[in-house]
């Protein structure tokens, strides 16, 4: 169905689920790590791998699918590029981080470009007949 603002309910529900799923999985990674996750590019890669695993589940759930990215540039992705997995995850290098963020032990922002799978509500069929 469609909500009062015109958004489709299945997409809103799916995106709410995805936000919670990514946040919970990142928290669990940080909380259950038996050692610290270093504030290095390798440490950030662990976080990015965790986000990618969450997005893989979004693909399995049918929320996200491969397609052409038509948003703004993120990392190496430009508008018109194909997201072959349905998503692309990016974070700046730790070396480009502000010193205040390093001192606060923050990770660089992890960005994800995702392509929603959408849903078909209408269809046309063309039948060509010859004699």
TORBA-250183 format. One record per atom (N, C-alpha, C): residue number from 1; atom name; residue in three letters; x negated, y negated, z. Coordinates in steps of 0.2 Angstrom, whole numbers, padded with zeros to 4 digits, always signed. Layout:
N
+-----+-------+--------+-------+-------+-------+
! num ! atome ! residu !  east ! north !    up !
+-----+-------+--------+-------+-------+-------+
! NUM !    CA !    ALA !     X !     Y !     Z !
...
+-----+-------+--------+-------+-------+-------+
***
This chain:
131
+-----+-------+--------+-------+-------+-------+
! num ! atome ! residu !  east ! north !    up !
+-----+-------+--------+-------+-------+-------+
!   1 !     N !    UNK ! -0004 ! +0006 ! +0000 !
!   1 !    CA !    UNK ! +0000 ! +0000 ! +0000 !
!   1 !     C !    UNK ! -0004 ! -0006 ! +0000 !
!   2 !     N !    UNK ! -0001 ! -0012 ! -0001 !
!   2 !    CA !    UNK ! -0004 ! -0018 ! -0001 !
!   2 !     C !    UNK ! -0002 ! -0022 ! +0005 !
!   3 !     N !    UNK ! -0007 ! -0025 ! +0008 !
!   3 !    CA !    UNK ! -0006 ! -0029 ! +0014 !
!   3 !     C !    UNK ! -0004 ! -0036 ! +0013 !
!   4 !     N !    UNK ! -0002 ! -0040 ! +0017 !
!   4 !    CA !    UNK ! +0001 ! -0047 ! +0016 !
!   4 !     C !    UNK ! -0004 ! -0051 ! +0013 !
!   5 !     N !    UNK ! -0010 ! -0050 ! +0014 !
!   5 !    CA !    UNK ! -0015 ! -0055 ! +0010 !
!   5 !     C !    UNK ! -0017 ! -0052 ! +0003 !
!   6 !     N !    UNK ! -0014 ! -0047 ! +0001 !
!   6 !    CA !    UNK ! -0015 ! -0044 ! -0006 !
!   6 !     C !    UNK ! -0021 ! -0039 ! -0006 !
!   7 !     N !    UNK ! -0024 ! -0038 ! +0000 !
!   7 !    CA !    UNK ! -0029 ! -0032 ! +0000 !
!   7 !     C !    UNK ! -0026 ! -0025 ! +0000 !
!   8 !     N !    UNK ! -0029 ! -0020 ! -0003 !
!   8 !    CA !    UNK ! -0026 ! -0014 ! -0003 !
!   8 !     C !    UNK ! -0028 ! -0011 ! +0004 !
!   9 !     N !    UNK ! -0023 ! -0007 ! +0007 !
!   9 !    CA !    UNK ! -0024 ! -0005 ! +0014 !
!   9 !     C !    UNK ! -0030 ! +0000 ! +0014 !
!  10 !     N !    UNK ! -0030 ! +0005 ! +0009 !
!  10 !    CA !    UNK ! -0035 ! +0010 ! +0009 !
!  10 !     C !    UNK ! -0042 ! +0007 ! +0009 !
!  11 !     N !    UNK ! -0043 ! +0002 ! +0006 !
!  11 !    CA !    UNK ! -0050 ! -0001 ! +0006 !
!  11 !     C !    UNK ! -0051 ! -0005 ! +0012 !
!  12 !     N !    UNK ! -0046 ! -0008 ! +0015 !
!  12 !    CA !    UNK ! -0048 ! -0011 ! +0022 !
!  12 !     C !    UNK ! -0049 ! -0006 ! +0027 !
!  13 !     N !    UNK ! -0045 ! -0001 ! +0027 !
!  13 !    CA !    UNK ! -0046 ! +0005 ! +0032 !
!  13 !     C !    UNK ! -0053 ! +0008 ! +0031 !
!  14 !     N !    UNK ! -0055 ! +0009 ! +0024 !
!  14 !    CA !    UNK ! -0061 ! +0012 ! +0023 !
!  14 !     C !    UNK ! -0067 ! +0008 ! +0025 !
!  15 !     N !    UNK ! -0067 ! +0001 ! +0024 !
!  15 !    CA !    UNK ! -0072 ! -0003 ! +0025 !
!  15 !     C !    UNK ! -0073 ! -0004 ! +0033 !
!  16 !     N !    UNK ! -0067 ! -0004 ! +0037 !
!  16 !    CA !    UNK ! -0067 ! -0004 ! +0044 !
!  16 !     C !    UNK ! -0071 ! +0002 ! +0047 !
!  17 !     N !    UNK ! -0069 ! +0008 ! +0044 !
!  17 !    CA !    UNK ! -0072 ! +0014 ! +0046 !
!  17 !     C !    UNK ! -0080 ! +0013 ! +0044 !
!  18 !     N !    UNK ! -0082 ! +0011 ! +0038 !
!  18 !    CA !    UNK ! -0089 ! +0011 ! +0036 !
!  18 !     C !    UNK ! -0093 ! +0006 ! +0041 !
!  19 !     N !    UNK ! -0090 ! +0000 ! +0043 !
!  19 !    CA !    UNK ! -0093 ! -0004 ! +0047 !
!  19 !     C !    UNK ! -0095 ! -0001 ! +0054 !
!  20 !     N !    UNK ! -0090 ! +0002 ! +0057 !
!  20 !    CA !    UNK ! -0090 ! +0006 ! +0063 !
!  20 !     C !    UNK ! -0095 ! +0012 ! +0063 !
!  21 !     N !    UNK ! -0095 ! +0015 ! +0057 !
!  21 !    CA !    UNK ! -0099 ! +0021 ! +0056 !
!  21 !     C !    UNK ! -0106 ! +0019 ! +0056 !
!  22 !     N !    UNK ! -0108 ! +0014 ! +0052 !
!  22 !    CA !    UNK ! -0115 ! +0012 ! +0051 !
!  22 !     C !    UNK ! -0117 ! +0009 ! +0058 !
!  23 !     N !    UNK ! -0113 ! +0005 ! +0061 !
!  23 !    CA !    UNK ! -0115 ! +0002 ! +0068 !
!  23 !     C !    UNK ! -0117 ! +0008 ! +0073 !
!  24 !     N !    UNK ! -0112 ! +0013 ! +0073 !
!  24 !    CA !    UNK ! -0113 ! +0018 ! +0078 !
!  24 !     C !    UNK ! -0119 ! +0022 ! +0077 !
!  25 !     N !    UNK ! -0120 ! +0024 ! +0070 !
!  25 !    CA !    UNK ! -0126 ! +0028 ! +0069 !
!  25 !     C !    UNK ! -0132 ! +0025 ! +0070 !
!  26 !     N !    UNK ! -0133 ! +0018 ! +0069 !
!  26 !    CA !    UNK ! -0139 ! +0014 ! +0070 !
!  26 !     C !    UNK ! -0140 ! +0014 ! +0078 !
!  27 !     N !    UNK ! -0135 ! +0013 ! +0081 !
!  27 !    CA !    UNK ! -0135 ! +0013 ! +0089 !
!  27 !     C !    UNK ! -0138 ! +0019 ! +0091 !
!  28 !     N !    UNK ! -0135 ! +0025 ! +0089 !
!  28 !    CA !    UNK ! -0137 ! +0031 ! +0091 !
!  28 !     C !    UNK ! -0144 ! +0033 ! +0089 !
!  29 !     N !    UNK ! -0146 ! +0031 ! +0083 !
!  29 !    CA !    UNK ! -0153 ! +0031 ! +0082 !
!  29 !     C !    UNK ! -0158 ! +0028 ! +0087 !
!  30 !     N !    UNK ! -0156 ! +0022 ! +0088 !
!  30 !    CA !    UNK ! -0160 ! +0018 ! +0093 !
!  30 !     C !    UNK ! -0160 ! +0021 ! +0100 !
!  31 !     N !    UNK ! -0154 ! +0023 ! +0102 !
!  31 !    CA !    UNK ! -0153 ! +0025 ! +0109 !
!  31 !     C !    UNK ! -0156 ! +0032 ! +0110 !
!  32 !     N !    UNK ! -0156 ! +0037 ! +0105 !
!  32 !    CA !    UNK ! -0158 ! +0043 ! +0106 !
!  32 !     C !    UNK ! -0165 ! +0045 ! +0104 !
!  33 !     N !    UNK ! -0168 ! +0040 ! +0101 !
!  33 !    CA !    UNK ! -0175 ! +0040 ! +0099 !
!  33 !     C !    UNK ! -0180 ! +0042 ! +0106 !
!  34 !     N !    UNK ! -0184 ! +0047 ! +0105 !
!  34 !    CA !    UNK ! -0188 ! +0049 ! +0111 !
!  34 !     C !    UNK ! -0194 ! +0045 ! +0112 !
!  35 !     N !    UNK ! -0196 ! +0041 ! +0107 !
!  35 !    CA !    UNK ! -0201 ! +0036 ! +0107 !
!  35 !     C !    UNK ! -0198 ! +0030 ! +0104 !
!  36 !     N !    UNK ! -0202 ! +0024 ! +0105 !
!  36 !    CA !    UNK ! -0199 ! +0018 ! +0102 !
!  36 !     C !    UNK ! -0200 ! +0019 ! +0094 !
!  37 !     N !    UNK ! -0195 ! +0015 ! +0091 !
!  37 !    CA !    UNK ! -0196 ! +0014 ! +0084 !
!  37 !     C !    UNK ! -0200 ! +0008 ! +0083 !
!  38 !     N !    UNK ! -0206 ! +0009 ! +0079 !
!  38 !    CA !    UNK ! -0211 ! +0003 ! +0079 !
!  38 !     C !    UNK ! -0208 ! -0002 ! +0074 !
!  39 !     N !    UNK ! -0210 ! -0008 ! +0076 !
!  39 !    CA !    UNK ! -0208 ! -0014 ! +0072 !
!  39 !     C !    UNK ! -0213 ! -0015 ! +0066 !
!  40 !     N !    UNK ! -0212 ! -0010 ! +0062 !
!  40 !    CA !    UNK ! -0217 ! -0010 ! +0056 !
!  40 !     C !    UNK ! -0212 ! -0008 ! +0050 !
!  41 !     N !    UNK ! -0215 ! -0008 ! +0044 !
!  41 !    CA !    UNK ! -0211 ! -0006 ! +0038 !
!  41 !     C !    UNK ! -0209 ! +0001 ! +0039 !
!  42 !     N !    UNK ! -0213 ! +0005 ! +0042 !
!  42 !    CA !    UNK ! -0211 ! +0012 ! +0042 !
!  42 !     C !    UNK ! -0205 ! +0013 ! +0047 !
!  43 !     N !    UNK ! -0205 ! +0009 ! +0053 !
!  43 !    CA !    UNK ! -0199 ! +0009 ! +0057 !
!  43 !     C !    UNK ! -0193 ! +0006 ! +0054 !
!  44 !     N !    UNK ! -0194 ! +0001 ! +0050 !
!  44 !    CA !    UNK ! -0188 ! -0002 ! +0046 !
!  44 !     C !    UNK ! -0185 ! +0004 ! +0042 !
!  45 !     N !    UNK ! -0190 ! +0007 ! +0038 !
!  45 !    CA !    UNK ! -0188 ! +0013 ! +0034 !
!  45 !     C !    UNK ! -0183 ! +0018 ! +0037 !
!  46 !     N !    UNK ! -0185 ! +0019 ! +0044 !
!  46 !    CA !    UNK ! -0181 ! +0024 ! +0048 !
!  46 !     C !    UNK ! -0174 ! +0021 ! +0048 !
!  47 !     N !    UNK ! -0173 ! +0015 ! +0050 !
!  47 !    CA !    UNK ! -0166 ! +0012 ! +0050 !
!  47 !     C !    UNK ! -0163 ! +0012 ! +0044 !
!  48 !     N !    UNK ! -0166 ! +0011 ! +0038 !
!  48 !    CA !    UNK ! -0163 ! +0011 ! +0032 !
!  48 !     C !    UNK ! -0161 ! +0018 ! +0030 !
!  49 !     N !    UNK ! -0165 ! +0023 ! +0031 !
!  49 !    CA !    UNK ! -0163 ! +0029 ! +0030 !
!  49 !     C !    UNK ! -0157 ! +0031 ! +0034 !
!  50 !     N !    UNK ! -0156 ! +0029 ! +0040 !
!  50 !    CA !    UNK ! -0150 ! +0030 ! +0044 !
!  50 !     C !    UNK ! -0144 ! +0027 ! +0040 !
!  51 !     N !    UNK ! -0145 ! +0021 ! +0038 !
!  51 !    CA !    UNK ! -0139 ! +0017 ! +0034 !
!  51 !     C !    UNK ! -0138 ! +0021 ! +0028 !
!  52 !     N !    UNK ! -0143 ! +0023 ! +0024 !
!  52 !    CA !    UNK ! -0141 ! +0027 ! +0018 !
!  52 !     C !    UNK ! -0137 ! +0033 ! +0020 !
!  53 !     N !    UNK ! -0139 ! +0037 ! +0025 !
!  53 !    CA !    UNK ! -0135 ! +0043 ! +0027 !
!  53 !     C !    UNK ! -0128 ! +0041 ! +0028 !
!  54 !     N !    UNK ! -0127 ! +0035 ! +0031 !
!  54 !    CA !    UNK ! -0120 ! +0033 ! +0033 !
!  54 !     C !    UNK ! -0116 ! +0032 ! +0026 !
!  55 !     N !    UNK ! -0120 ! +0029 ! +0021 !
!  55 !    CA !    UNK ! -0117 ! +0027 ! +0015 !
!  55 !     C !    UNK ! -0116 ! +0033 ! +0011 !
!  56 !     N !    UNK ! -0120 ! +0038 ! +0012 !
!  56 !    CA !    UNK ! -0119 ! +0045 ! +0008 !
!  56 !     C !    UNK ! -0112 ! +0048 ! +0010 !
!  57 !     N !    UNK ! -0110 ! +0047 ! +0017 !
!  57 !    CA !    UNK ! -0104 ! +0049 ! +0019 !
!  57 !     C !    UNK ! -0098 ! +0045 ! +0016 !
!  58 !     N !    UNK ! -0099 ! +0039 ! +0015 !
!  58 !    CA !    UNK ! -0094 ! +0035 ! +0012 !
!  58 !     C !    UNK ! -0093 ! +0037 ! +0005 !
!  59 !     N !    UNK ! -0098 ! +0039 ! +0001 !
!  59 !    CA !    UNK ! -0098 ! +0042 ! -0005 !
!  59 !     C !    UNK ! -0094 ! +0049 ! -0005 !
!  60 !     N !    UNK ! -0095 ! +0053 ! +0000 !
!  60 !    CA !    UNK ! -0092 ! +0059 ! +0001 !
!  60 !     C !    UNK ! -0084 ! +0058 ! +0003 !
!  61 !     N !    UNK ! -0083 ! +0053 ! +0006 !
!  61 !    CA !    UNK ! -0076 ! +0051 ! +0008 !
!  61 !     C !    UNK ! -0072 ! +0048 ! +0002 !
!  62 !     N !    UNK ! -0075 ! +0046 ! -0003 !
!  62 !    CA !    UNK ! -0072 ! +0043 ! -0009 !
!  62 !     C !    UNK ! -0071 ! +0036 ! -0008 !
!  63 !     N !    UNK ! -0074 ! +0033 ! -0004 !
!  63 !    CA !    UNK ! -0074 ! +0025 ! -0003 !
!  63 !     C !    UNK ! -0079 ! +0022 ! -0008 !
!  64 !     N !    UNK ! -0085 ! +0025 ! -0009 !
!  64 !    CA !    UNK ! -0090 ! +0022 ! -0013 !
!  64 !     C !    UNK ! -0091 ! +0026 ! -0019 !
!  65 !     N !    UNK ! -0093 ! +0024 ! -0024 !
!  65 !    CA !    UNK ! -0095 ! +0028 ! -0030 !
!  65 !     C !    UNK ! -0100 ! +0024 ! -0035 !
!  66 !     N !    UNK ! -0103 ! +0027 ! -0039 !
!  66 !    CA !    UNK ! -0108 ! +0024 ! -0044 !
!  66 !     C !    UNK ! -0104 ! +0019 ! -0048 !
!  67 !     N !    UNK ! -0108 ! +0014 ! -0050 !
!  67 !    CA !    UNK ! -0104 ! +0009 ! -0054 !
!  67 !     C !    UNK ! -0109 ! +0003 ! -0055 !
!  68 !     N !    UNK ! -0107 ! -0002 ! -0058 !
!  68 !    CA !    UNK ! -0111 ! -0008 ! -0060 !
!  68 !     C !    UNK ! -0110 ! -0013 ! -0054 !
!  69 !     N !    UNK ! -0115 ! -0016 ! -0052 !
!  69 !    CA !    UNK ! -0115 ! -0021 ! -0047 !
!  69 !     C !    UNK ! -0114 ! -0028 ! -0050 !
!  70 !     N !    UNK ! -0109 ! -0031 ! -0048 !
!  70 !    CA !    UNK ! -0107 ! -0038 ! -0051 !
!  70 !     C !    UNK ! -0107 ! -0043 ! -0045 !
!  71 !     N !    UNK ! -0111 ! -0042 ! -0040 !
!  71 !    CA !    UNK ! -0112 ! -0047 ! -0035 !
!  71 !     C !    UNK ! -0119 ! -0050 ! -0036 !
!  72 !     N !    UNK ! -0121 ! -0054 ! -0031 !
!  72 !    CA !    UNK ! -0127 ! -0058 ! -0031 !
!  72 !     C !    UNK ! -0133 ! -0053 ! -0030 !
!  73 !     N !    UNK ! -0139 ! -0056 ! -0032 !
!  73 !    CA !    UNK ! -0145 ! -0052 ! -0031 !
!  73 !     C !    UNK ! -0146 ! -0050 ! -0024 !
!  74 !     N !    UNK ! -0148 ! -0044 ! -0023 !
!  74 !    CA !    UNK ! -0151 ! -0041 ! -0016 !
!  74 !     C !    UNK ! -0157 ! -0037 ! -0018 !
!  75 !     N !    UNK ! -0162 ! -0039 ! -0015 !
!  75 !    CA !    UNK ! -0169 ! -0035 ! -0016 !
!  75 !     C !    UNK ! -0170 ! -0035 ! -0024 !
!  76 !     N !    UNK ! -0171 ! -0029 ! -0026 !
!  76 !    CA !    UNK ! -0172 ! -0028 ! -0033 !
!  76 !     C !    UNK ! -0166 ! -0027 ! -0038 !
!  77 !     N !    UNK ! -0160 ! -0027 ! -0035 !
!  77 !    CA !    UNK ! -0154 ! -0027 ! -0038 !
!  77 !     C !    UNK ! -0151 ! -0034 ! -0041 !
!  78 !     N !    UNK ! -0149 ! -0034 ! -0047 !
!  78 !    CA !    UNK ! -0147 ! -0040 ! -0050 !
!  78 !     C !    UNK ! -0140 ! -0038 ! -0052 !
!  79 !     N !    UNK ! -0136 ! -0044 ! -0053 !
!  79 !    CA !    UNK ! -0129 ! -0043 ! -0056 !
!  79 !     C !    UNK ! -0130 ! -0039 ! -0063 !
!  80 !     N !    UNK ! -0126 ! -0034 ! -0064 !
!  80 !    CA !    UNK ! -0126 ! -0030 ! -0070 !
!  80 !     C !    UNK ! -0130 ! -0024 ! -0070 !
!  81 !     N !    UNK ! -0134 ! -0023 ! -0064 !
!  81 !    CA !    UNK ! -0137 ! -0017 ! -0063 !
!  81 !     C !    UNK ! -0133 ! -0011 ! -0061 !
!  82 !     N !    UNK ! -0134 ! -0005 ! -0063 !
!  82 !    CA !    UNK ! -0130 ! +0001 ! -0061 !
!  82 !     C !    UNK ! -0133 ! +0003 ! -0054 !
!  83 !     N !    UNK ! -0128 ! +0004 ! -0049 !
!  83 !    CA !    UNK ! -0129 ! +0008 ! -0043 !
!  83 !     C !    UNK ! -0128 ! +0015 ! -0044 !
!  84 !     N !    UNK ! -0133 ! +0019 ! -0045 !
!  84 !    CA !    UNK ! -0132 ! +0026 ! -0047 !
!  84 !     C !    UNK ! -0129 ! +0030 ! -0042 !
!  85 !     N !    UNK ! -0131 ! +0028 ! -0035 !
!  85 !    CA !    UNK ! -0128 ! +0032 ! -0030 !
!  85 !     C !    UNK ! -0122 ! +0029 ! -0027 !
!  86 !     N !    UNK ! -0120 ! +0023 ! -0030 !
!  86 !    CA !    UNK ! -0114 ! +0019 ! -0027 !
!  86 !     C !    UNK ! -0116 ! +0014 ! -0022 !
!  87 !     N !    UNK ! -0123 ! +0014 ! -0020 !
!  87 !    CA !    UNK ! -0125 ! +0009 ! -0015 !
!  87 !     C !    UNK ! -0133 ! +0008 ! -0016 !
!  88 !     N !    UNK ! -0135 ! +0003 ! -0013 !
!  88 !    CA !    UNK ! -0142 ! +0001 ! -0013 !
!  88 !     C !    UNK ! -0144 ! -0002 ! -0007 !
!  89 !     N !    UNK ! -0149 ! +0000 ! -0003 !
!  89 !    CA !    UNK ! -0151 ! -0003 ! +0003 !
!  89 !     C !    UNK ! -0157 ! -0006 ! +0003 !
!  90 !     N !    UNK ! -0158 ! -0012 ! +0006 !
!  90 !    CA !    UNK ! -0164 ! -0016 ! +0006 !
!  90 !     C !    UNK ! -0165 ! -0020 ! +0012 !
!  91 !     N !    UNK ! -0172 ! -0021 ! +0014 !
!  91 !    CA !    UNK ! -0174 ! -0025 ! +0019 !
!  91 !     C !    UNK ! -0180 ! -0028 ! +0018 !
!  92 !     N !    UNK ! -0181 ! -0034 ! +0020 !
!  92 !    CA !    UNK ! -0188 ! -0038 ! +0018 !
!  92 !     C !    UNK ! -0193 ! -0034 ! +0022 !
!  93 !     N !    UNK ! -0199 ! -0035 ! +0020 !
!  93 !    CA !    UNK ! -0205 ! -0032 ! +0024 !
!  93 !     C !    UNK ! -0206 ! -0036 ! +0031 !
!  94 !     N !    UNK ! -0208 ! -0032 ! +0036 !
!  94 !    CA !    UNK ! -0209 ! -0035 ! +0042 !
!  94 !     C !    UNK ! -0214 ! -0041 ! +0042 !
!  95 !     N !    UNK ! -0218 ! -0041 ! +0038 !
!  95 !    CA !    UNK ! -0223 ! -0046 ! +0037 !
!  95 !     C !    UNK ! -0220 ! -0053 ! +0035 !
!  96 !     N !    UNK ! -0214 ! -0053 ! +0032 !
!  96 !    CA !    UNK ! -0211 ! -0059 ! +0030 !
!  96 !     C !    UNK ! -0206 ! -0062 ! +0036 !
!  97 !     N !    UNK ! -0206 ! -0058 ! +0041 !
!  97 !    CA !    UNK ! -0201 ! -0060 ! +0047 !
!  97 !     C !    UNK ! -0204 ! -0066 ! +0050 !
!  98 !     N !    UNK ! -0199 ! -0070 ! +0053 !
!  98 !    CA !    UNK ! -0201 ! -0076 ! +0057 !
!  98 !     C !    UNK ! -0204 ! -0073 ! +0064 !
!  99 !     N !    UNK ! -0209 ! -0077 ! +0066 !
!  99 !    CA !    UNK ! -0212 ! -0075 ! +0072 !
!  99 !     C !    UNK ! -0208 ! -0074 ! +0078 !
! 100 !     N !    UNK ! -0203 ! -0078 ! +0078 !
! 100 !    CA !    UNK ! -0198 ! -0078 ! +0084 !
! 100 !     C !    UNK ! -0194 ! -0072 ! +0084 !
! 101 !     N !    UNK ! -0192 ! -0069 ! +0078 !
! 101 !    CA !    UNK ! -0189 ! -0063 ! +0077 !
! 101 !     C !    UNK ! -0193 ! -0057 ! +0079 !
! 102 !     N !    UNK ! -0200 ! -0057 ! +0077 !
! 102 !    CA !    UNK ! -0204 ! -0052 ! +0079 !
! 102 !     C !    UNK ! -0205 ! -0052 ! +0087 !
! 103 !     N !    UNK ! -0205 ! -0058 ! +0090 !
! 103 !    CA !    UNK ! -0206 ! -0058 ! +0097 !
! 103 !     C !    UNK ! -0199 ! -0056 ! +0101 !
! 104 !     N !    UNK ! -0194 ! -0057 ! +0097 !
! 104 !    CA !    UNK ! -0187 ! -0054 ! +0100 !
! 104 !     C !    UNK ! -0186 ! -0047 ! +0098 !
! 105 !     N !    UNK ! -0191 ! -0044 ! +0095 !
! 105 !    CA !    UNK ! -0190 ! -0037 ! +0093 !
! 105 !     C !    UNK ! -0185 ! -0035 ! +0089 !
! 106 !     N !    UNK ! -0183 ! -0039 ! +0084 !
! 106 !    CA !    UNK ! -0178 ! -0038 ! +0079 !
! 106 !     C !    UNK ! -0180 ! -0035 ! +0073 !
! 107 !     N !    UNK ! -0176 ! -0031 ! +0070 !
! 107 !    CA !    UNK ! -0178 ! -0028 ! +0063 !
! 107 !     C !    UNK ! -0176 ! -0034 ! +0058 !
! 108 !     N !    UNK ! -0180 ! -0033 ! +0052 !
! 108 !    CA !    UNK ! -0177 ! -0038 ! +0047 !
! 108 !     C !    UNK ! -0170 ! -0035 ! +0045 !
! 109 !     N !    UNK ! -0166 ! -0040 ! +0043 !
! 109 !    CA !    UNK ! -0159 ! -0038 ! +0041 !
! 109 !     C !    UNK ! -0159 ! -0033 ! +0036 !
! 110 !     N !    UNK ! -0155 ! -0028 ! +0037 !
! 110 !    CA !    UNK ! -0154 ! -0022 ! +0032 !
! 110 !     C !    UNK ! -0148 ! -0024 ! +0028 !
! 111 !     N !    UNK ! -0149 ! -0025 ! +0022 !
! 111 !    CA !    UNK ! -0143 ! -0026 ! +0017 !
! 111 !     C !    UNK ! -0141 ! -0020 ! +0013 !
! 112 !     N !    UNK ! -0135 ! -0020 ! +0012 !
! 112 !    CA !    UNK ! -0132 ! -0014 ! +0007 !
! 112 !     C !    UNK ! -0128 ! -0017 ! +0002 !
! 113 !     N !    UNK ! -0129 ! -0016 ! -0004 !
! 113 !    CA !    UNK ! -0125 ! -0017 ! -0009 !
! 113 !     C !    UNK ! -0121 ! -0011 ! -0011 !
! 114 !     N !    UNK ! -0114 ! -0011 ! -0010 !
! 114 !    CA !    UNK ! -0110 ! -0005 ! -0012 !
! 114 !     C !    UNK ! -0105 ! -0006 ! -0017 !
! 115 !     N !    UNK ! -0103 ! -0001 ! -0021 !
! 115 !    CA !    UNK ! -0098 ! -0002 ! -0026 !
! 115 !     C !    UNK ! -0092 ! +0003 ! -0023 !
! 116 !     N !    UNK ! -0086 ! -0001 ! -0022 !
! 116 !    CA !    UNK ! -0081 ! +0003 ! -0020 !
! 116 !     C !    UNK ! -0078 ! +0008 ! -0026 !
! 117 !     N !    UNK ! -0076 ! +0013 ! -0024 !
! 117 !    CA !    UNK ! -0073 ! +0018 ! -0029 !
! 117 !     C !    UNK ! -0067 ! +0016 ! -0032 !
! 118 !     N !    UNK ! -0063 ! +0012 ! -0028 !
! 118 !    CA !    UNK ! -0056 ! +0010 ! -0030 !
! 118 !     C !    UNK ! -0051 ! +0016 ! -0031 !
! 119 !     N !    UNK ! -0046 ! +0014 ! -0034 !
! 119 !    CA !    UNK ! -0040 ! +0019 ! -0035 !
! 119 !     C !    UNK ! -0036 ! +0018 ! -0041 !
! 120 !     N !    UNK ! -0034 ! +0022 ! -0044 !
! 120 !    CA !    UNK ! -0030 ! +0021 ! -0050 !
! 120 !     C !    UNK ! -0022 ! +0021 ! -0048 !
! 121 !     N !    UNK ! -0019 ! +0016 ! -0049 !
! 121 !    CA !    UNK ! -0012 ! +0015 ! -0048 !
! 121 !     C !    UNK ! -0007 ! +0015 ! -0054 !
! 122 !     N !    UNK ! -0010 ! +0014 ! -0060 !
! 122 !    CA !    UNK ! -0007 ! +0014 ! -0066 !
! 122 !     C !    UNK ! -0011 ! +0017 ! -0071 !
! 123 !     N !    UNK ! -0007 ! +0020 ! -0076 !
! 123 !    CA !    UNK ! -0011 ! +0023 ! -0082 !
! 123 !     C !    UNK ! -0007 ! +0022 ! -0088 !
! 124 !     N !    UNK ! -0010 ! +0022 ! -0094 !
! 124 !    CA !    UNK ! -0007 ! +0022 ! -0100 !
! 124 !     C !    UNK ! -0010 ! +0028 ! -0104 !
! 125 !     N !    UNK ! -0006 ! +0031 ! -0109 !
! 125 !    CA !    UNK ! -0008 ! +0036 ! -0113 !
! 125 !     C !    UNK ! -0006 ! +0034 ! -0120 !
! 126 !     N !    UNK ! -0010 ! +0035 ! -0125 !
! 126 !    CA !    UNK ! -0009 ! +0033 ! -0132 !
! 126 !     C !    UNK ! -0009 ! +0040 ! -0135 !
! 127 !     N !    UNK ! -0003 ! +0041 ! -0139 !
! 127 !    CA !    UNK ! -0002 ! +0047 ! -0143 !
! 127 !     C !    UNK ! -0002 ! +0045 ! -0150 !
! 128 !     N !    UNK ! -0007 ! +0048 ! -0154 !
! 128 !    CA !    UNK ! -0007 ! +0047 ! -0161 !
! 128 !     C !    UNK ! -0005 ! +0053 ! -0165 !
! 129 !     N !    UNK ! +0000 ! +0052 ! -0169 !
! 129 !    CA !    UNK ! +0003 ! +0057 ! -0173 !
! 129 !     C !    UNK ! +0002 ! +0056 ! -0180 !
! 130 !     N !    UNK ! +0000 ! +0061 ! -0184 !
! 130 !    CA !    UNK ! +0000 ! +0061 ! -0191 !
! 130 !     C !    UNK ! +0004 ! +0067 ! -0194 !
! 131 !     N !    UNK ! +0006 ! +0066 ! -0201 !
! 131 !    CA !    UNK ! +0009 ! +0072 ! -0204 !
! 131 !     C !    UNK ! +0005 ! +0074 ! -0209 !
+-----+-------+--------+-------+-------+-------+
***
